[in-house]
Amino acid sequence: MRDQRRQVCHDFLVATNSFWDALDQLYQRACRGEEVDSFEHLRVANTVMQNAYVDLTITCGAQVRRLADSYHAELYELRPAAQAAEKDSWSSLNEDQRQARKDLRDAMRAELGVLD
C-alpha cells in the first residue's frame, strides 16, 4: 500500500506541475498580447490533473487530501490572472501556490514516512 500511495502522490505532483506549466505558458502568451482560450489551452492538463486527484482522494489520508484541495484552489486561482496577464496578481498568486505545493509535499512525505 505504501508503494501505491507513493506512486499516487508522485503522479499528482507531476500532473499539477504540468498544469502549472500550461498556466505559465498561458501567462507568457497573454503578456505578448496573444488571444488564447484559457479553458481549451488548459483542457488536457486539467483532465490529467483531475484524474490524478481522484486517485489521491481514494488513496491518501485526510491531511494530504485537505492540502491537495487547497493546492487545487491555488492553481485554479491563477488562470484568470494568467489570461489577463496581470503581473502583480500573477506573482502574488504564484507565491501562494508555491507555498501550498510545499505544504502538500511536506504532508505527503510525512504520510509516506519519508524523513530528512
C-alpha positions in Angstrom: 0.0 0.0 0.0 2.9 2.4 0.8 4.3 2.0 -2.7 0.8 2.6 -4.2 0.5 5.8 -2.1 4.0 6.9 -3.2 3.1 6.5 -6.8 -0.3 8.3 -6.4 1.5 11.2 -4.7 4.1 11.3 -7.4 1.6 11.2 -10.2 -0.4 14.0 -8.6 2.6 16.3 -8.2 3.7 15.6 -11.8 0.2 16.3 -13.1 -0.1 19.6 -11.1 3.4 20.6 -12.4 2.1 20.1 -15.9 -1.0 22.1 -15.2 1.2 24.9 -13.7 3.4 24.8 -16.8 0.3 25.2 -19.0 -0.7 28.1 -16.8 2.7 29.7 -17.2 2.6 29.3 -21.0 -0.9 30.9 -21.0 0.5 33.8 -18.9 3.5 34.3 -21.3 1.3 34.2 -24.3 -1.1 36.7 -22.8 1.8 39.0 -21.9 2.7 39.0 -25.6 -0.9 40.1 -26.4 -1.9 36.7 -27.9 -5.6 35.8 -27.6 -5.9 32.4 -26.1 -9.0 30.4 -25.0 -7.7 29.5 -21.5 -10.1 26.7 -21.0 -9.1 25.0 -24.2 -5.4 25.7 -23.6 -5.7 24.0 -20.1 -8.1 21.2 -21.0 -5.7 18.3 -21.4 -3.5 19.3 -18.4 -6.6 19.8 -16.3 -8.0 16.4 -17.2 -4.8 14.7 -16.3 -4.6 16.6 -13.0 -8.3 15.8 -12.1 -7.7 12.1 -12.8 -4.6 12.1 -10.6 -6.6 14.0 -7.9 -9.3 11.3 -7.9 -6.6 8.7 -7.3 -5.2 10.8 -4.5 -8.5 11.2 -2.8 -9.1 7.5 -2.6 -5.6 6.5 -1.6 -4.2 9.2 0.8 -5.1 10.3 4.3 -7.2 13.2 5.4 -4.3 15.7 5.8 -3.0 15.1 2.3 -6.5 15.3 0.8 -7.2 18.6 2.6 -3.9 20.1 1.4 -4.5 18.8 -2.1 -7.8 20.6 -2.1 -6.1 23.8 -1.1 -3.4 23.4 -3.7 -6.1 22.8 -6.4 -7.8 26.0 -5.4 -4.5 28.0 -5.6 -3.8 26.6 -9.0 -7.2 27.4 -10.3 -7.0 31.0 -9.0 -4.0 31.5 -11.3 -6.0 31.1 -14.5 -7.7 34.5 -14.6 -4.5 36.3 -13.7 -2.6 34.4 -16.3 -5.2 35.1 -19.1 -5.3 38.8 -18.2 -1.5 39.0 -17.9 -1.8 40.7 -14.5 1.8 40.7 -13.4 1.2 41.7 -9.7 -1.7 39.3 -9.3 0.2 36.5 -11.1 3.2 37.0 -8.9 1.3 37.0 -5.7 -0.9 34.1 -6.6 2.1 32.2 -7.8 3.8 32.6 -4.4 0.6 31.3 -2.8 0.6 28.2 -5.0 4.3 27.5 -4.3 3.5 27.6 -0.5 0.5 25.3 -1.0 2.6 22.9 -3.0 5.3 22.9 -0.3 2.7 22.2 2.4 1.3 19.4 0.4 4.7 17.8 -0.3 5.5 18.0 3.4 2.3 16.2 4.3 2.9 13.6 1.6 6.4 13.0 2.9 5.1 12.7 6.5 2.3 10.2 5.4 4.8 8.1 3.5 7.4 8.2 6.3 10.0 10.0 4.2 12.2 11.8 6.7 15.2 14.1 6.0 
